[in-house]
């Protein structure tokens, strides 16, 4: 059984020009998991590449990789994996349940990384997998920064200000997107060189309880992380991450934990142990049942 994960871009993992695309990291991790199963050949490709070699199952990881009317032409079976949001021309998010009702006729199956969407639409909840051979702790790196954020600023201005302004009071590093792209090796070293790592999502991630792998990458690397309040992360990593809504609260949390290296170590260790305990086999069982 050939399983193709359709992406906008491939081979970004060590490309300083494009920067690493999270979708590709997760898709590669799932390919590694699936390829351990006898009879499954999983790989990543672009929409143009999949037309050359038709797979048994095409997993669409983004809404606009291929337009719905053409989806059934590219594989024997198709699956839409909703792990993000679609926005209209005015920048308003498309409600996921409305989007599901519009797209489900074009796919054999729809799965999602949103707990809320999963429950509202009665479809499988699929976690983004983390390959702990790819994201791993890096030791013996000098502590260069008090706090770092690696990401982009495509989120609303108010959200960016609320989470990024507090770090200006410390020795900080900003990387990714407009701040300067990093390849994977640099990502590992940069996060390891920071006493505090910061990550925050779109507000819609909180509303829809949409789980991305970004925060879990830090857990796999034993980084001390301050994160926004996505409900699934709050529940799973309640003893491993420190959660904030940004602003003055975030500033005080950074100040508090900068002064307590042992507590940072304990949080990072607990997050790492939690990461090791997560079962990612759900998606494998779904694919085997297609």
C-alpha positions as CSV (number, residue, x, y, z in Angstrom):
1,X,0.0,0.0,0.0
2,X,1.5,3.3,-1.1
3,X,0.6,6.3,1.1
4,X,1.6,9.8,-0.1
5,X,1.5,12.9,2.2
6,X,0.9,15.9,-0.1
7,X,2.8,19.0,0.9
8,X,3.3,22.5,-0.4
9,X,7.1,22.0,-0.2
10,X,9.4,19.1,0.3
11,X,13.1,18.9,1.3
12,X,13.0,22.0,3.5
13,X,14.6,20.2,6.4
14,X,18.0,21.7,6.0
15,X,17.4,24.5,3.6
16,X,18.3,27.9,5.0
17,X,16.5,29.7,2.2
18,X,13.0,28.2,2.8
19,X,13.4,27.4,6.5
20,X,12.0,24.2,7.9
21,X,8.2,23.7,7.3
22,X,6.5,22.0,10.2
23,X,4.1,20.1,8.0
24,X,7.0,18.3,6.4
25,X,8.6,17.4,9.7
26,X,5.3,15.8,10.9
27,X,4.7,14.1,7.6
28,X,8.2,12.7,7.6
29,X,7.7,11.4,11.1
30,X,4.5,9.7,10.2
31,X,6.2,8.2,7.1
32,X,8.9,6.7,9.4
33,X,6.2,5.2,11.6
34,X,4.1,3.8,8.8
35,X,7.2,2.4,7.0
36,X,7.8,0.1,9.9
37,X,4.7,-1.8,9.0
38,X,5.0,-4.6,6.4
39,X,3.2,-3.8,3.2
40,X,3.1,0.0,3.6
41,X,5.3,2.4,1.7
42,X,4.8,6.0,2.9
43,X,6.5,9.1,1.4
44,X,6.0,12.9,1.0
45,X,5.5,14.7,-2.3
46,X,4.0,17.8,-3.8
47,X,0.8,17.9,-5.7
48,X,2.7,17.9,-9.0
49,X,4.8,14.9,-8.0
50,X,1.8,12.8,-7.0
51,X,0.3,13.0,-10.4
52,X,3.3,11.1,-11.8
53,X,3.0,8.1,-9.5
54,X,-0.6,7.5,-8.3
55,X,-0.7,6.2,-4.6
56,X,-3.2,4.0,-3.0
57,X,-3.9,6.7,-0.4
58,X,-3.2,10.4,-0.6
59,X,-3.2,12.3,2.6
60,X,-3.9,16.0,2.1
61,X,-2.2,18.0,4.8
62,X,-3.4,21.5,3.6
63,X,-6.6,22.7,2.1
64,X,-5.1,24.3,-1.0
65,X,-2.5,21.7,-2.0
66,X,-5.0,20.4,-4.5
67,X,-8.5,21.7,-5.2
68,X,-11.3,19.4,-4.1
69,X,-12.8,18.6,-7.6
70,X,-9.4,17.1,-8.6
71,X,-8.7,15.2,-5.4
72,X,-10.2,11.9,-6.5
73,X,-8.0,11.8,-9.6
74,X,-4.8,11.6,-7.7
75,X,-5.2,8.4,-5.6
76,X,-7.5,5.4,-5.1
77,X,-8.5,6.8,-1.7
78,X,-8.1,10.3,-0.3
79,X,-7.9,11.7,3.2
80,X,-8.0,15.3,4.3
81,X,-6.1,15.9,7.5
82,X,-7.3,19.2,9.1
83,X,-4.3,20.4,11.2
84,X,-4.7,24.2,10.6
85,X,-7.1,26.8,9.5
86,X,-8.3,28.3,6.2
87,X,-8.8,32.0,5.9
88,X,-11.0,34.1,3.5
89,X,-9.9,37.1,1.5
90,X,-10.6,39.3,4.5
91,X,-8.5,37.2,6.9
92,X,-11.4,35.7,8.7
93,X,-11.0,32.1,9.7
94,X,-13.4,29.6,8.1
95,X,-15.3,27.7,10.9
96,X,-14.0,24.2,10.8
97,X,-17.4,22.5,11.1
98,X,-18.7,24.6,8.1
99,X,-15.6,23.7,6.2
100,X,-16.0,20.0,6.9
101,X,-19.5,20.0,5.6
102,X,-18.3,21.6,2.4
103,X,-15.3,19.4,1.8
104,X,-16.3,15.9,3.1
105,X,-18.0,14.9,-0.2
106,X,-14.6,15.1,-2.0
107,X,-12.7,12.8,0.4
108,X,-13.0,9.2,1.5
109,X,-12.1,10.3,5.1
110,X,-11.5,13.5,7.0
111,X,-9.4,13.5,10.2
112,X,-8.3,16.4,12.4
113,X,-5.9,17.6,15.0
114,X,-8.6,19.7,16.6
115,X,-10.3,18.1,19.6
116,X,-13.3,20.4,19.2
117,X,-13.7,19.7,15.5
118,X,-13.4,16.0,16.2
119,X,-16.2,16.1,18.7
120,X,-18.5,18.4,16.7
121,X,-18.1,16.5,13.4
122,X,-17.6,13.0,14.8
123,X,-14.4,12.4,13.0
124,X,-11.1,10.9,14.2
125,X,-8.7,13.0,16.3
126,X,-5.1,12.6,15.1
127,X,-2.1,13.9,16.9
128,X,0.8,15.3,14.9
129,X,3.6,12.8,15.6
130,X,7.1,13.8,16.9
131,X,10.1,11.8,15.9
132,X,12.3,11.8,19.0
133,X,15.3,10.6,16.9
134,X,15.0,13.9,15.0
135,X,14.1,16.2,17.9
136,X,16.4,15.3,20.8
137,X,18.2,17.1,23.6
138,X,21.5,18.9,22.8
139,X,23.8,19.2,25.7
140,X,27.0,21.3,26.4
141,X,25.7,24.3,24.6
142,X,26.5,27.7,26.2
143,X,23.4,29.5,27.5
144,X,23.4,32.4,25.1
145,X,19.8,33.8,25.5
146,X,17.4,34.4,28.4
147,X,14.5,33.6,26.1
148,X,14.0,32.7,22.4
149,X,11.1,32.6,20.1
150,X,11.3,30.7,16.8
151,X,8.4,31.2,14.5
152,X,6.7,33.7,12.3
153,X,4.6,36.8,12.7
154,X,1.7,35.9,10.4
155,X,-0.5,35.9,13.4
156,X,-2.6,39.0,14.2
157,X,-0.7,42.0,15.4
158,X,-2.3,42.1,18.8
159,X,-1.4,38.5,19.4
160,X,2.2,39.0,18.4
161,X,2.5,42.1,20.6
162,X,1.0,40.4,23.6
163,X,3.5,37.5,23.5
164,X,6.6,39.1,22.0
165,X,6.7,42.5,23.8
166,X,7.4,40.9,27.2
167,X,10.7,39.3,26.0
168,X,12.1,42.7,25.1
169,X,13.0,43.1,28.8
170,X,15.5,40.2,28.6
171,X,18.4,39.0,26.4
172,X,16.3,37.5,23.7
173,X,16.6,35.8,20.3
174,X,14.0,36.0,17.5
175,X,14.3,33.5,14.7
176,X,12.2,32.0,11.9
177,X,10.2,33.7,9.1
178,X,10.9,37.4,9.0
179,X,13.4,37.1,11.8
180,X,15.8,34.8,9.9
181,X,15.3,31.3,8.9
182,X,17.0,28.4,10.6
183,X,17.8,24.9,9.4
184,X,17.1,22.0,11.7
185,X,20.5,21.7,13.2
186,X,20.5,25.4,14.0
187,X,17.0,25.1,15.6
188,X,18.3,22.4,17.9
189,X,21.4,24.4,19.0
190,X,19.5,27.7,19.3
191,X,16.7,26.3,21.5
192,X,19.3,24.5,23.7
193,X,21.2,27.7,24.1
194,X,18.2,29.5,25.6
195,X,17.2,29.3,29.3
196,X,13.5,29.9,28.3
197,X,11.8,29.0,25.1
198,X,8.5,30.7,24.1
199,X,5.8,29.4,21.8
200,X,2.4,30.6,21.0
201,X,-0.3,29.7,18.5
202,X,-3.2,31.4,16.7
203,X,-6.1,32.3,18.9
204,X,-8.1,29.9,16.9
205,X,-5.9,27.0,18.0
206,X,-7.1,27.7,21.6
207,X,-10.7,28.1,20.5
208,X,-10.7,24.8,18.5
209,X,-8.1,23.0,20.7
210,X,-6.0,22.5,17.6
211,X,-2.8,20.6,18.5
212,X,0.4,21.3,16.5
213,X,3.7,19.6,17.0
214,X,5.7,22.8,17.7
215,X,5.4,22.8,21.4
216,X,6.0,19.1,21.6
217,X,9.3,19.6,19.6
218,X,10.5,21.5,22.7
219,X,9.4,18.7,25.0
220,X,11.4,16.1,23.0
221,X,14.5,18.3,23.2
222,X,14.2,18.9,27.0
223,X,13.7,22.6,26.5
224,X,12.0,24.7,29.2
225,X,8.9,26.1,27.5
226,X,6.5,28.8,28.2
227,X,3.4,28.3,26.0
228,X,-0.1,29.7,25.4
229,X,-3.1,27.9,26.7
230,X,-4.1,25.3,24.1
231,X,-6.4,23.0,26.2
232,X,-4.9,19.6,25.0
233,X,-1.4,20.8,25.8
234,X,-2.5,22.2,29.2
235,X,-3.9,18.8,30.1
236,X,-1.1,16.6,28.7
237,X,1.8,18.8,29.8
238,X,0.4,20.3,32.9
239,X,3.5,19.5,34.8
240,X,5.9,20.0,31.9
241,X,5.1,23.4,30.4
242,X,4.4,26.7,32.0
243,X,1.3,28.3,30.5
244,X,0.5,32.0,30.0
245,X,-1.8,34.4,28.2
246,X,1.1,36.7,27.5
247,X,1.6,40.3,28.6
248,X,2.6,41.2,32.1
249,X,2.0,37.7,33.3
250,X,4.4,36.3,30.8
251,X,7.0,38.8,31.7
252,X,6.8,37.9,35.4
253,X,6.9,34.2,34.6
254,X,10.1,34.6,32.5
255,X,11.7,36.6,35.4
256,X,10.7,34.0,37.9
257,X,12.1,31.0,36.1
258,X,15.2,32.7,34.9
259,X,16.1,32.9,38.6
260,X,15.5,29.2,39.2
261,X,17.6,26.9,36.9
262,X,16.7,23.8,39.0
263,X,12.9,24.3,38.5
264,X,13.5,24.8,34.8
265,X,15.3,21.5,34.6
266,X,12.5,19.7,36.4
267,X,9.9,21.1,34.1
268,X,11.9,20.1,31.0
269,X,12.5,16.6,32.4
270,X,8.8,16.1,33.1
271,X,7.9,17.3,29.6
272,X,10.4,14.9,28.1
273,X,9.0,12.0,30.0
274,X,5.5,12.9,29.0
275,X,6.6,13.1,25.4
276,X,8.0,9.6,25.5
277,X,4.7,8.3,26.9
278,X,2.4,9.6,24.1
279,X,0.9,6.9,21.9
280,X,0.9,8.0,18.2
281,X,-0.5,4.7,16.8
282,X,-4.0,6.0,16.3
283,X,-3.2,7.3,12.8
284,X,-1.4,4.1,11.9
285,X,-4.6,2.1,12.8
286,X,-6.7,4.5,10.6
287,X,-4.4,4.0,7.6
288,X,-4.4,0.3,8.0
289,X,-8.2,0.3,8.0
290,X,-8.6,2.3,4.8
